[in-house]
Amino acid sequence: MALKPTPGIGAKNCDDPKLDYKDLEYLGKFLTPQGQIVSRRRSGFCAQCQKELKQAIKRARHLSLLPFIV
């Protein structure tokens, strides 16, 4: 049984400004209901942008802006 590819959630172009850890509404789109960061395939980001997304979410978590576990 082959997996169907999922469409991207709302990926940005790499030309857009960098991700900001203070933009919680935008970062929340890339978290599962359990609070996990979605995969690169699901988010639609390139490798570099996915790393920036991961870093922004982790910064927001350490500053208690986003929860670690929901």
PDB file with SEQRES, HELIX, SHEET and CRYST1 records, atoms N, CA, C and O in Angstrom:
SEQRES   1 A   70  MET ALA LEU LYS PRO THR PRO GLY ILE GLY ALA LYS ASN          
SEQRES   2 A   70  CYS ASP ASP PRO LYS LEU ASP TYR LYS ASP LEU GLU TYR          
SEQRES   3 A   70  LEU GLY LYS PHE LEU THR PRO GLN GLY GLN ILE VAL SER          
SEQRES   4 A   70  ARG ARG ARG SER GLY PHE CYS ALA GLN CYS GLN LYS GLU          
SEQRES   5 A   70  LEU LYS GLN ALA ILE LYS ARG ALA ARG HIS LEU SER LEU          
SEQRES   6 A   70  LEU PRO PHE ILE VAL                                          
HELIX    1 AA1 LEU A   24  GLY A   28  1                                   5    
HELIX    2 AA2 ARG A   40  SER A   43  1                                   4    
HELIX    3 AA3 ALA A   47  HIS A   62  1                                  16    
CRYST1    1.000    1.000    1.000  90.00  90.00  90.00 P 1           1          
ATOM      1  N   MET A   1       0.839  -1.169   0.000  1.00  0.00           N  
ATOM      2  CA  MET A   1       0.000   0.000   0.000  1.00  0.00           C  
ATOM      3  C   MET A   1       0.886   1.234   0.000  1.00  0.00           C  
ATOM      4  O   MET A   1       1.644   1.462   0.943  1.00  0.00           O  
ATOM      5  N   ALA A   2       0.793   2.015  -1.037  1.00  0.00           N  
ATOM      6  CA  ALA A   2       1.627   3.208  -1.175  1.00  0.00           C  
ATOM      7  C   ALA A   2       0.982   4.389  -0.452  1.00  0.00           C  
ATOM      8  O   ALA A   2      -0.240   4.527  -0.425  1.00  0.00           O  
ATOM      9  N   LEU A   3       1.815   5.220   0.121  1.00  0.00           N  
ATOM     10  CA  LEU A   3       1.325   6.413   0.794  1.00  0.00           C  
ATOM     11  C   LEU A   3       1.067   7.506  -0.225  1.00  0.00           C  
ATOM     12  O   LEU A   3       1.845   7.692  -1.161  1.00  0.00           O  
ATOM     13  N   LYS A   4      -0.012   8.219  -0.042  1.00  0.00           N  
ATOM     14  CA  LYS A   4      -0.322   9.338  -0.924  1.00  0.00           C  
ATOM     15  C   LYS A   4       0.451  10.565  -0.450  1.00  0.00           C  
ATOM     16  O   LYS A   4       0.550  10.799   0.755  1.00  0.00           O  
ATOM     17  N   PRO A   5       0.993  11.343  -1.360  1.00  0.00           N  
ATOM     18  CA  PRO A   5       1.684  12.561  -0.932  1.00  0.00           C  
ATOM     19  C   PRO A   5       0.678  13.567  -0.388  1.00  0.00           C  
ATOM     20  O   PRO A   5      -0.405  13.747  -0.944  1.00  0.00           O  
ATOM     21  N   THR A   6       1.050  14.212   0.699  1.00  0.00           N  
ATOM     22  CA  THR A   6       0.168  15.210   1.287  1.00  0.00           C  
ATOM     23  C   THR A   6       0.552  16.584   0.776  1.00  0.00           C  
ATOM     24  O   THR A   6       1.737  16.866   0.594  1.00  0.00           O  
ATOM     25  N   PRO A   7      -0.412  17.429   0.545  1.00  0.00           N  
ATOM     26  CA  PRO A   7      -0.085  18.774   0.073  1.00  0.00           C  
ATOM     27  C   PRO A   7       0.585  19.588   1.170  1.00  0.00           C  
ATOM     28  O   PRO A   7       0.388  19.331   2.358  1.00  0.00           O  
ATOM     29  N   GLY A   8       1.367  20.560   0.767  1.00  0.00           N  
ATOM     30  CA  GLY A   8       2.029  21.429   1.728  1.00  0.00           C  
ATOM     31  C   GLY A   8       1.020  22.260   2.507  1.00  0.00           C  
ATOM     32  O   GLY A   8      -0.050  22.583   1.991  1.00  0.00           O  
ATOM     33  N   ILE A   9       1.351  22.604   3.728  1.00  0.00           N  
ATOM     34  CA  ILE A   9       0.440  23.336   4.600  1.00  0.00           C  
ATOM     35  C   ILE A   9       0.333  24.790   4.189  1.00  0.00           C  
ATOM     36  O   ILE A   9      -0.725  25.395   4.365  1.00  0.00           O  
ATOM     37  N   GLY A  10       1.343  25.347   3.672  1.00  0.00           N  
ATOM     38  CA  GLY A  10       1.339  26.762   3.329  1.00  0.00           C  
ATOM     39  C   GLY A  10       2.768  27.248   3.318  1.00  0.00           C  
ATOM     40  O   GLY A  10       3.117  28.233   3.970  1.00  0.00           O  
ATOM     41  N   ALA A  11       3.566  26.558   2.585  1.00  0.00           N  
ATOM     42  CA  ALA A  11       4.993  26.851   2.581  1.00  0.00           C  
ATOM     43  C   ALA A  11       5.272  28.193   1.940  1.00  0.00           C  
ATOM     44  O   ALA A  11       4.522  28.666   1.087  1.00  0.00           O  
ATOM     45  N   LYS A  12       6.346  28.782   2.362  1.00  0.00           N  
ATOM     46  CA  LYS A  12       6.754  30.074   1.835  1.00  0.00           C  
ATOM     47  C   LYS A  12       7.848  29.865   0.804  1.00  0.00           C  
ATOM     48  O   LYS A  12       8.470  28.804   0.753  1.00  0.00           O  
ATOM     49  N   ASN A  13       8.076  30.857   0.002  1.00  0.00           N  
ATOM     50  CA  ASN A  13       9.221  30.825  -0.899  1.00  0.00           C  
ATOM     51  C   ASN A  13      10.474  31.105  -0.089  1.00  0.00           C  
ATOM     52  O   ASN A  13      10.405  31.744   0.961  1.00  0.00           O  
ATOM     53  N   CYS A  14      11.590  30.646  -0.553  1.00  0.00           N  
ATOM     54  CA  CYS A  14      12.835  30.886   0.169  1.00  0.00           C  
ATOM     55  C   CYS A  14      13.255  32.350   0.085  1.00  0.00           C  
ATOM     56  O   CYS A  14      14.166  32.770   0.798  1.00  0.00           O  
ATOM     57  N   ASP A  15      12.604  33.134  -0.777  1.00  0.00           N  
ATOM     58  CA  ASP A  15      12.920  34.554  -0.887  1.00  0.00           C  
ATOM     59  C   ASP A  15      12.242  35.378   0.204  1.00  0.00           C  
ATOM     60  O   ASP A  15      12.607  36.532   0.427  1.00  0.00           O  
ATOM     61  N   ASP A  16      11.254  34.789   0.885  1.00  0.00           N  
ATOM     62  CA  ASP A  16      10.538  35.510   1.938  1.00  0.00           C  
ATOM     63  C   ASP A  16      11.464  35.791   3.115  1.00  0.00           C  
ATOM     64  O   ASP A  16      12.509  35.154   3.243  1.00  0.00           O  
ATOM     65  N   PRO A  17      11.090  36.747   3.984  1.00  0.00           N  
ATOM     66  CA  PRO A  17      11.920  37.032   5.155  1.00  0.00           C  
ATOM     67  C   PRO A  17      12.023  35.819   6.071  1.00  0.00           C  
ATOM     68  O   PRO A  17      11.222  34.890   5.973  1.00  0.00           O  
ATOM     69  N   LYS A  18      12.997  35.831   6.946  1.00  0.00           N  
ATOM     70  CA  LYS A  18      13.230  34.691   7.829  1.00  0.00           C  
ATOM     71  C   LYS A  18      12.052  34.474   8.768  1.00  0.00           C  
ATOM     72  O   LYS A  18      11.288  35.393   9.061  1.00  0.00           O  
ATOM     73  N   LEU A  19      11.927  33.244   9.230  1.00  0.00           N  
ATOM     74  CA  LEU A  19      10.892  32.905  10.194  1.00  0.00           C  
ATOM     75  C   LEU A  19      11.204  33.579  11.521  1.00  0.00           C  
ATOM     76  O   LEU A  19      12.367  33.715  11.902  1.00  0.00           O  
ATOM     77  N   ASP A  20      10.156  33.998  12.221  1.00  0.00           N  
ATOM     78  CA  ASP A  20      10.341  34.687  13.483  1.00  0.00           C  
ATOM     79  C   ASP A  20       9.704  33.863  14.592  1.00  0.00           C  
ATOM     80  O   ASP A  20       8.575  33.393  14.443  1.00  0.00           O  
ATOM     81  N   TYR A  21      10.408  33.685  15.693  1.00  0.00           N  
ATOM     82  CA  TYR A  21       9.895  32.887  16.796  1.00  0.00           C  
ATOM     83  C   TYR A  21       8.727  33.577  17.500  1.00  0.00           C  
ATOM     84  O   TYR A  21       8.011  32.937  18.270  1.00  0.00           O  
ATOM     85  N   LYS A  22       8.525  34.865  17.250  1.00  0.00           N  
ATOM     86  CA  LYS A  22       7.433  35.600  17.891  1.00  0.00           C  
ATOM     87  C   LYS A  22       6.122  35.510  17.113  1.00  0.00           C  
ATOM     88  O   LYS A  22       5.076  35.920  17.616  1.00  0.00           O  
ATOM     89  N   ASP A  23       6.168  34.983  15.904  1.00  0.00           N  
ATOM     90  CA  ASP A  23       4.963  34.840  15.079  1.00  0.00           C  
ATOM     91  C   ASP A  23       4.310  33.490  15.392  1.00  0.00           C  
ATOM     92  O   ASP A  23       4.457  32.531  14.634  1.00  0.00           O  
ATOM     93  N   LEU A  24       3.594  33.425  16.507  1.00  0.00           N  
ATOM     94  CA  LEU A  24       3.065  32.161  17.009  1.00  0.00           C  
ATOM     95  C   LEU A  24       1.948  31.604  16.136  1.00  0.00           C  
ATOM     96  O   LEU A  24       1.813  30.387  16.008  1.00  0.00           O  
ATOM     97  N   GLU A  25       1.162  32.462  15.547  1.00  0.00           N  
ATOM     98  CA  GLU A  25       0.065  31.992  14.704  1.00  0.00           C  
ATOM     99  C   GLU A  25       0.608  31.252  13.481  1.00  0.00           C  
ATOM    100  O   GLU A  25       0.069  30.217  13.090  1.00  0.00           O  
ATOM    101  N   TYR A  26       1.665  31.780  12.883  1.00  0.00           N  
ATOM    102  CA  TYR A  26       2.266  31.140  11.710  1.00  0.00           C  
ATOM    103  C   TYR A  26       2.991  29.856  12.103  1.00  0.00           C  
ATOM    104  O   TYR A  26       2.892  28.852  11.398  1.00  0.00           O  
ATOM    105  N   LEU A  27       3.721  29.877  13.222  1.00  0.00           N  
ATOM    106  CA  LEU A  27       4.443  28.685  13.656  1.00  0.00           C  
ATOM    107  C   LEU A  27       3.484  27.571  14.058  1.00  0.00           C  
ATOM    108  O   LEU A  27       3.783  26.393  13.867  1.00  0.00           O  
ATOM    109  N   GLY A  28       2.341  27.938  14.610  1.00  0.00           N  
ATOM    110  CA  GLY A  28       1.365  26.945  15.039  1.00  0.00           C  
ATOM    111  C   GLY A  28       0.808  26.118  13.895  1.00  0.00           C  
ATOM    112  O   GLY A  28       0.331  25.004  14.113  1.00  0.00           O  
ATOM    113  N   LYS A  29       0.860  26.647  12.672  1.00  0.00           N  
ATOM    114  CA  LYS A  29       0.382  25.885  11.518  1.00  0.00           C  
ATOM    115  C   LYS A  29       1.277  24.689  11.224  1.00  0.00           C  
ATOM    116  O   LYS A  29       0.855  23.756  10.540  1.00  0.00           O  
ATOM    117  N   PHE A  30       2.500  24.704  11.730  1.00  0.00           N  
ATOM    118  CA  PHE A  30       3.454  23.637  11.438  1.00  0.00           C  
ATOM    119  C   PHE A  30       3.655  22.708  12.622  1.00  0.00           C  
ATOM    120  O   PHE A  30       4.674  22.023  12.713  1.00  0.00           O  
ATOM    121  N   LEU A  31       2.681  22.680  13.537  1.00  0.00           N  
ATOM    122  CA  LEU A  31       2.691  21.757  14.664  1.00  0.00           C  
ATOM    123  C   LEU A  31       1.487  20.831  14.546  1.00  0.00           C  
ATOM    124  O   LEU A  31       0.414  21.249  14.111  1.00  0.00           O  
ATOM    125  N   THR A  32       1.672  19.569  14.937  1.00  0.00           N  
ATOM    126  CA  THR A  32       0.556  18.632  14.971  1.00  0.00           C  
ATOM    127  C   THR A  32      -0.290  18.940  16.201  1.00  0.00           C  
ATOM    128  O   THR A  32       0.142  19.707  17.061  1.00  0.00           O  
ATOM    129  N   PRO A  33      -1.486  18.360  16.307  1.00  0.00           N  
ATOM    130  CA  PRO A  33      -2.290  18.576  17.519  1.00  0.00           C  
ATOM    131  C   PRO A  33      -1.589  18.114  18.800  1.00  0.00           C  
ATOM    132  O   PRO A  33      -1.920  18.577  19.891  1.00  0.00           O  
ATOM    133  N   GLN A  34      -0.622  17.201  18.667  1.00  0.00           N  
ATOM    134  CA  GLN A  34       0.135  16.749  19.828  1.00  0.00           C  
ATOM    135  C   GLN A  34       1.327  17.647  20.130  1.00  0.00           C  
ATOM    136  O   GLN A  34       2.006  17.437  21.136  1.00  0.00           O  
ATOM    137  N   GLY A  35       1.599  18.634  19.294  1.00  0.00           N  
ATOM    138  CA  GLY A  35       2.686  19.571  19.535  1.00  0.00           C  
ATOM    139  C   GLY A  35       3.984  19.217  18.832  1.00  0.00           C  
ATOM    140  O   GLY A  35       5.009  19.847  19.091  1.00  0.00           O  
ATOM    141  N   GLN A  36       3.970  18.221  17.946  1.00  0.00           N  
ATOM    142  CA  GLN A  36       5.178  17.840  17.223  1.00  0.00           C  
ATOM    143  C   GLN A  36       5.339  18.707  15.979  1.00  0.00           C  
ATOM    144  O   GLN A  36       4.356  19.178  15.407  1.00  0.00           O  
ATOM    145  N   ILE A  37       6.581  18.912  15.569  1.00  0.00           N  
ATOM    146  CA  ILE A  37       6.868  19.664  14.351  1.00  0.00           C  
ATOM    147  C   ILE A  37       6.586  18.752  13.158  1.00  0.00           C  
ATOM    148  O   ILE A  37       7.021  17.601  13.137  1.00  0.00           O  
ATOM    149  N   VAL A  38       5.859  19.264  12.170  1.00  0.00           N  
ATOM    150  CA  VAL A  38       5.528  18.443  11.006  1.00  0.00           C  
ATOM    151  C   VAL A  38       6.773  18.218  10.147  1.00  0.00           C  
ATOM    152  O   VAL A  38       7.736  18.983  10.210  1.00  0.00           O  
ATOM    153  N   SER A  39       6.734  17.167   9.355  1.00  0.00           N  
ATOM    154  CA  SER A  39       7.878  16.810   8.529  1.00  0.00           C  
ATOM    155  C   SER A  39       8.046  17.788   7.373  1.00  0.00           C  
ATOM    156  O   SER A  39       7.147  18.564   7.049  1.00  0.00           O  
ATOM    157  N   ARG A  40       9.198  17.728   6.778  1.00  0.00           N  
ATOM    158  CA  ARG A  40       9.514  18.603   5.649  1.00  0.00           C  
ATOM    159  C   ARG A  40       8.610  18.306   4.457  1.00  0.00           C  
ATOM    160  O   ARG A  40       8.223  19.214   3.722  1.00  0.00           O  
ATOM    161  N   ARG A  41       8.288  17.067   4.275  1.00  0.00           N  
ATOM    162  CA  ARG A  41       7.410  16.669   3.170  1.00  0.00           C  
ATOM    163  C   ARG A  41       6.015  17.271   3.349  1.00  0.00           C  
ATOM    164  O   ARG A  41       5.385  17.696   2.381  1.00  0.00           O  
ATOM    165  N   ARG A  42       5.549  17.301   4.579  1.00  0.00           N  
ATOM    166  CA  ARG A  42       4.212  17.839   4.849  1.00  0.00           C  
ATOM    167  C   ARG A  42       4.204  19.362   4.868  1.00  0.00           C  
ATOM    168  O   ARG A  42       3.235  19.983   4.432  1.00  0.00           O  
ATOM    169  N   SER A  43       5.273  19.965   5.369  1.00  0.00           N  
ATOM    170  CA  SER A  43       5.304  21.428   5.448  1.00  0.00           C  
ATOM    171  C   SER A  43       5.573  22.058   4.090  1.00  0.00           C  
ATOM    172  O   SER A  43       5.111  23.168   3.824  1.00  0.00           O  
ATOM    173  N   GLY A  44       6.314  21.367   3.227  1.00  0.00           N  
ATOM    174  CA  GLY A  44       6.604  21.889   1.904  1.00  0.00           C  
ATOM    175  C   GLY A  44       7.812  22.802   1.853  1.00  0.00           C  
ATOM    176  O   GLY A  44       8.051  23.443   0.830  1.00  0.00           O  
ATOM    177  N   PHE A  45       8.584  22.878   2.935  1.00  0.00           N  
ATOM    178  CA  PHE A  45       9.768  23.729   2.980  1.00  0.00           C  
ATOM    179  C   PHE A  45      10.969  23.022   2.363  1.00  0.00           C  
ATOM    180  O   PHE A  45      11.017  21.793   2.306  1.00  0.00           O  
ATOM    181  N   CYS A  46      11.940  23.813   1.900  1.00  0.00           N  
ATOM    182  CA  CYS A  46      13.218  23.245   1.490  1.00  0.00           C  
ATOM    183  C   CYS A  46      13.987  22.895   2.772  1.00  0.00           C  
ATOM    184  O   CYS A  46      13.534  23.216   3.871  1.00  0.00           O  
ATOM    185  N   ALA A  47      15.131  22.246   2.639  1.00  0.00           N  
ATOM    186  CA  ALA A  47      15.881  21.781   3.802  1.00  0.00           C  
ATOM    187  C   ALA A  47      16.320  22.939   4.695  1.00  0.00           C  
ATOM    188  O   ALA A  47      16.213  22.855   5.919  1.00  0.00           O  
ATOM    189  N   GLN A  48      16.810  24.009   4.095  1.00  0.00           N  
ATOM    190  CA  GLN A  48      17.293  25.140   4.887  1.00  0.00           C  
ATOM    191  C   GLN A  48      16.139  25.820   5.626  1.00  0.00           C  
ATOM    192  O   GLN A  48      16.277  26.182   6.794  1.00  0.00           O  
ATOM    193  N   CYS A  49      15.009  25.991   4.953  1.00  0.00           N  
ATOM    194  CA  CYS A  49      13.864  26.645   5.590  1.00  0.00           C  
ATOM    195  C   CYS A  49      13.262  25.768   6.684  1.00  0.00           C  
ATOM    196  O   CYS A  49      12.758  26.285   7.681  1.00  0.00           O  
ATOM    197  N   GLN A  50      13.310  24.441   6.509  1.00  0.00           N  
ATOM    198  CA  GLN A  50      12.814  23.535   7.549  1.00  0.00           C  
ATOM    199  C   GLN A  50      13.683  23.647   8.797  1.00  0.00           C  
ATOM    200  O   GLN A  50      13.166  23.582   9.912  1.00  0.00           O  
ATOM    201  N   LYS A  51      15.001  23.816   8.626  1.00  0.00           N  
ATOM    202  CA  LYS A  51      15.885  24.006   9.775  1.00  0.00           C  
ATOM    203  C   LYS A  51      15.571  25.309  10.488  1.00  0.00           C  
ATOM    204  O   LYS A  51      15.582  25.365  11.717  1.00  0.00           O  
ATOM    205  N   GLU A  52      15.290  26.366   9.718  1.00  0.00           N  
ATOM    206  CA  GLU A  52      14.927  27.650  10.321  1.00  0.00           C  
ATOM    207  C   GLU A  52      13.602  27.537  11.069  1.00  0.00           C  
ATOM    208  O   GLU A  52      13.444  28.114  12.145  1.00  0.00           O  
ATOM    209  N   LEU A  53      12.649  26.793  10.504  1.00  0.00           N  
ATOM    210  CA  LEU A  53      11.369  26.574  11.166  1.00  0.00           C  
ATOM    211  C   LEU A  53      11.572  25.838  12.479  1.00  0.00           C  
ATOM    212  O   LEU A  53      11.010  26.219  13.505  1.00  0.00           O  
ATOM    213  N   LYS A  54      12.377  24.784  12.444  1.00  0.00           N  
ATOM    214  CA  LYS A  54      12.650  24.002  13.649  1.00  0.00           C  
ATOM    215  C   LYS A  54      13.285  24.867  14.724  1.00  0.00           C  
ATOM    216  O   LYS A  54      12.908  24.785  15.893  1.00  0.00           O  
ATOM    217  N   GLN A  55      14.240  25.689  14.338  1.00  0.00           N  
ATOM    218  CA  GLN A  55      14.931  26.551  15.296  1.00  0.00           C  
ATOM    219  C   GLN A  55      13.980  27.595  15.879  1.00  0.00           C  
ATOM    220  O   GLN A  55      14.040  27.883  17.074  1.00  0.00           O  
ATOM    221  N   ALA A  56      13.108  28.161  15.054  1.00  0.00           N  
ATOM    222  CA  ALA A  56      12.158  29.163  15.536  1.00  0.00           C  
ATOM    223  C   ALA A  56      11.163  28.548  16.517  1.00  0.00           C  
ATOM    224  O   ALA A  56      10.823  29.169  17.525  1.00  0.00           O  
ATOM    225  N   ILE A  57      10.693  27.333  16.232  1.00  0.00           N  
ATOM    226  CA  ILE A  57       9.758  26.664  17.137  1.00  0.00           C  
ATOM    227  C   ILE A  57      10.446  26.329  18.452  1.00  0.00           C  
ATOM    228  O   ILE A  57       9.853  26.498  19.518  1.00  0.00           O  
ATOM    229  N   LYS A  58      11.685  25.858  18.394  1.00  0.00           N  
ATOM    230  CA  LYS A  58      12.405  25.524  19.624  1.00  0.00           C  
ATOM    231  C   LYS A  58      12.689  26.764  20.459  1.00  0.00           C  
ATOM    232  O   LYS A  58      12.633  26.704  21.688  1.00  0.00           O  
ATOM    233  N   ARG A  59      12.991  27.883  19.815  1.00  0.00           N  
ATOM    234  CA  ARG A  59      13.184  29.133  20.561  1.00  0.00           C  
ATOM    235  C   ARG A  59      11.897  29.549  21.259  1.00  0.00           C  
ATOM    236  O   ARG A  59      11.914  29.944  22.425  1.00  0.00           O  
ATOM    237  N   ALA A  60      10.782  29.459  20.539  1.00  0.00           N  
ATOM    238  CA  ALA A  60       9.496  29.835  21.125  1.00  0.00           C  
ATOM    239  C   ALA A  60       9.135  28.915  22.286  1.00  0.00           C  
ATOM    240  O   ALA A  60       8.545  29.366  23.268  1.00  0.00           O  
ATOM    241  N   ARG A  61       9.478  27.643  22.188  1.00  0.00           N  
ATOM    242  CA  ARG A  61       9.208  26.713  23.289  1.00  0.00           C  
ATOM    243  C   ARG A  61      10.034  27.056  24.520  1.00  0.00           C  
ATOM    244  O   ARG A  61       9.513  27.036  25.635  1.00  0.00           O  
ATOM    245  N   HIS A  62      11.303  27.368  24.338  1.00  0.00           N  
ATOM    246  CA  HIS A  62      12.169  27.680  25.477  1.00  0.00           C  
ATOM    247  C   HIS A  62      11.789  28.995  26.139  1.00  0.00           C  
ATOM    248  O   HIS A  62      12.062  29.193  27.323  1.00  0.00           O  
ATOM    249  N   LEU A  63      11.167  29.886  25.397  1.00  0.00           N  
ATOM    250  CA  LEU A  63      10.702  31.149  25.974  1.00  0.00           C  
ATOM    251  C   LEU A  63       9.259  31.048  26.477  1.00  0.00           C  
ATOM    252  O   LEU A  63       8.650  32.057  26.832  1.00  0.00           O  
ATOM    253  N   SER A  64       8.718  29.832  26.505  1.00  0.00           N  
ATOM    254  CA  SER A  64       7.355  29.548  26.977  1.00  0.00           C  
ATOM    255  C   SER A  64       6.286  30.244  26.142  1.00  0.00           C  
ATOM    256  O   SER A  64       5.215  30.572  26.652  1.00  0.00           O  
ATOM    257  N   LEU A  65       6.567  30.468  24.880  1.00  0.00           N  
ATOM    258  CA  LEU A  65       5.562  31.027  23.984  1.00  0.00           C  
ATOM    259  C   LEU A  65       4.730  29.922  23.340  1.00  0.00           C  
ATOM    260  O   LEU A  65       3.557  30.124  23.027  1.00  0.00           O  
ATOM    261  N   LEU A  66       5.342  28.755  23.144  1.00  0.00           N  
ATOM    262  CA  LEU A  66       4.655  27.568  22.638  1.00  0.00           C  
ATOM    263  C   LEU A  66       4.861  26.435  23.640  1.00  0.00           C  
ATOM    264  O   LEU A  66       5.909  26.368  24.283  1.00  0.00           O  
ATOM    265  N   PRO A  67       3.879  25.543  23.784  1.00  0.00           N  
ATOM    266  CA  PRO A  67       4.052  24.425  24.716  1.00  0.00           C  
ATOM    267  C   PRO A  67       4.932  23.324  24.123  1.00  0.00           C  
ATOM    268  O   PRO A  67       4.976  23.134  22.908  1.00  0.00           O  
ATOM    269  N   PHE A  68       5.631  22.604  25.003  1.00  0.00           N  
ATOM    270  CA  PHE A  68       6.399  21.446  24.559  1.00  0.00           C  
ATOM    271  C   PHE A  68       5.449  20.300  24.233  1.00  0.00           C  
ATOM    272  O   PHE A  68       5.607  19.625  23.216  1.00  0.00           O  
ATOM    273  N   ILE A  69       4.466  20.086  25.097  1.00  0.00           N  
ATOM    274  CA  ILE A  69       3.505  18.996  24.933  1.00  0.00           C  
ATOM    275  C   ILE A  69       2.109  19.575  25.096  1.00  0.00           C  
ATOM    276  O   ILE A  69       1.867  20.410  25.967  1.00  0.00           O  
ATOM    277  N   VAL A  70       1.193  19.120  24.243  1.00  0.00           N  
ATOM    278  CA  VAL A  70      -0.192  19.601  24.341  1.00  0.00           C  
ATOM    279  C   VAL A  70      -1.024  18.540  25.004  1.00  0.00           C  
ATOM    280  O   VAL A  70      -2.226  18.726  25.193  1.00  0.00           O  
TER     281      VAL A  70                                                      
END                                                                             
